[in-house]
């Protein structure tokens, strides 16, 4: 029995209950018919300001795209999830999507454009905010700590 094997129920899944009607009204890319009613604690969640720094179409045949964006201002894990969901919706013509979100400082911007030369592990850990994947077979996966294994090696 291998204790290092991840079980499907241990993966972090996005729950549509995390998204509110107000969030949907703040974004023309989200479709409110797929979301549940908001709870009192979720009413003030809005999309954070962001800039797509790089789009990488990996494979047209398999519908794969990688999106690298920087995020400015105030944000929370819930608002980063909301941003990923809205980008997923915007690029729904692709069946396999990877989104990496970084801080908008110089380190985050360098990472987003693919220039990680001479950037230390600690700086990467501080600048890489989240990773999101989507495909039709496995669904959505959101990781708010994508660098947790960087210092293992």
C-alpha positions as CSV (number, residue, x, y, z in Angstrom):
1,X,0.0,0.0,0.0
2,X,1.5,3.3,-1.1
3,X,0.8,6.3,1.1
4,X,2.0,8.8,-1.5
5,X,-0.8,8.0,-4.0
6,X,-3.4,10.8,-4.1
7,X,-7.0,9.6,-3.9
8,X,-9.5,11.5,-6.2
9,X,-11.5,12.7,-3.2
10,X,-8.4,14.3,-1.6
11,X,-8.0,16.7,-4.5
12,X,-9.3,20.3,-4.1
13,X,-12.4,20.7,-6.2
14,X,-14.1,24.0,-7.0
15,X,-17.6,24.3,-5.5
16,X,-19.9,26.4,-7.5
17,X,-21.6,27.5,-4.2
18,X,-18.5,29.7,-3.7
19,X,-19.7,32.0,-6.5
20,X,-22.4,34.5,-5.9
21,X,-25.0,36.3,-8.1
22,X,-23.2,39.6,-7.4
23,X,-20.0,38.1,-8.8
24,X,-21.8,36.9,-11.9
25,X,-23.3,40.4,-12.4
26,X,-19.8,41.9,-12.2
27,X,-18.5,39.8,-15.1
28,X,-20.0,39.5,-18.5
29,X,-18.1,36.2,-19.1
30,X,-19.9,34.2,-16.4
31,X,-23.2,32.5,-16.9
32,X,-25.4,32.8,-13.8
33,X,-27.5,29.8,-14.6
34,X,-24.8,27.5,-13.4
35,X,-24.3,29.1,-10.0
36,X,-26.2,28.6,-6.7
37,X,-27.6,31.4,-4.6
38,X,-25.1,33.4,-2.6
39,X,-24.6,33.2,1.2
40,X,-24.3,36.2,3.4
41,X,-20.5,35.8,3.7
42,X,-19.8,35.7,-0.1
43,X,-21.7,38.9,-1.1
44,X,-18.6,41.2,-1.5
45,X,-16.5,38.9,-3.7
46,X,-15.4,40.5,-6.9
47,X,-12.9,39.7,-9.7
48,X,-9.4,41.0,-8.9
49,X,-7.7,43.2,-11.5
50,X,-5.5,41.1,-13.8
51,X,-3.5,41.2,-17.0
52,X,-2.9,38.2,-19.3
53,X,0.9,38.3,-19.8
54,X,1.2,35.2,-22.0
55,X,-1.0,32.8,-23.9
56,X,0.5,29.5,-25.1
57,X,-1.5,27.3,-27.4
58,X,0.0,24.0,-26.7
59,X,-1.9,21.8,-29.1
60,X,-4.7,22.8,-31.5
61,X,-5.5,19.1,-32.1
62,X,-6.1,18.5,-28.4
63,X,-7.5,22.0,-27.6
64,X,-4.8,22.8,-25.1
65,X,-4.0,26.3,-23.8
66,X,-1.8,27.8,-21.0
67,X,-2.7,31.2,-19.7
68,X,-0.3,33.1,-17.5
69,X,-1.7,36.2,-15.8
70,X,-0.6,38.7,-13.2
71,X,-3.0,39.9,-10.5
72,X,-3.1,43.4,-8.9
73,X,-4.7,44.9,-5.8
74,X,-6.7,43.0,-3.2
75,X,-7.5,39.4,-3.8
76,X,-8.3,36.3,-1.8
77,X,-8.2,32.6,-2.7
78,X,-12.0,32.8,-3.4
79,X,-11.5,35.8,-5.8
80,X,-8.6,34.0,-7.5
81,X,-10.8,30.9,-8.0
82,X,-13.5,33.2,-9.4
83,X,-10.9,34.7,-11.8
84,X,-9.9,31.3,-13.0
85,X,-13.5,30.3,-13.6
86,X,-14.1,33.4,-15.6
87,X,-11.0,32.8,-17.7
88,X,-12.1,29.2,-18.2
89,X,-15.4,30.5,-19.5
90,X,-13.8,33.0,-21.7
91,X,-11.5,30.4,-23.3
92,X,-14.1,27.6,-23.3
93,X,-13.3,26.8,-26.9
94,X,-10.3,24.9,-25.5
95,X,-10.9,21.6,-23.8
96,X,-7.7,21.6,-21.7
97,X,-6.8,24.7,-19.8
98,X,-4.0,25.6,-17.5
99,X,-4.0,28.9,-15.7
100,X,-1.1,30.2,-13.6
101,X,-1.7,33.4,-11.6
102,X,1.2,35.5,-10.3
103,X,1.7,38.8,-8.4
104,X,2.0,41.9,-10.5
105,X,5.4,42.9,-9.2
106,X,8.6,42.4,-11.3
107,X,9.2,38.8,-10.1
108,X,5.6,37.8,-10.9
109,X,5.7,39.4,-14.4
110,X,9.0,37.7,-15.2
111,X,7.5,34.3,-14.2
112,X,4.4,35.0,-16.2
113,X,6.3,35.7,-19.4
114,X,8.4,32.6,-18.8
115,X,11.7,34.2,-17.6
116,X,12.5,32.4,-14.4
117,X,16.3,32.7,-14.8
118,X,18.1,33.7,-11.6
119,X,14.8,33.8,-9.5
120,X,15.2,31.9,-6.2
121,X,12.7,29.4,-4.9
122,X,11.6,31.7,-2.1
123,X,10.8,34.5,-4.6
124,X,8.9,32.1,-6.8
125,X,6.9,30.9,-3.8
126,X,5.9,34.4,-3.0
127,X,5.0,35.4,-6.5
128,X,3.1,32.3,-7.8
129,X,-0.3,32.8,-6.3
130,X,-2.4,29.9,-7.8
131,X,-2.7,27.3,-10.5
132,X,-5.9,26.1,-12.1
133,X,-6.6,23.3,-14.5
134,X,-9.7,22.2,-16.4
135,X,-10.5,19.4,-18.7
136,X,-13.7,17.7,-19.6
137,X,-12.7,14.3,-18.1
138,X,-11.2,15.4,-14.7
139,X,-13.1,18.7,-14.3
140,X,-11.7,21.7,-12.4
141,X,-8.8,21.7,-10.0
142,X,-7.6,24.8,-8.1
143,X,-4.4,25.0,-6.1
144,X,-3.8,28.1,-4.0
145,X,-0.3,26.8,-3.0
146,X,1.3,25.6,-6.3
147,X,4.9,25.9,-5.0
148,X,4.5,23.8,-1.9
149,X,6.8,21.1,-3.2
150,X,9.5,23.4,-4.7
151,X,11.7,23.3,-1.6
152,X,11.6,19.5,-1.3
153,X,14.5,19.1,-3.8
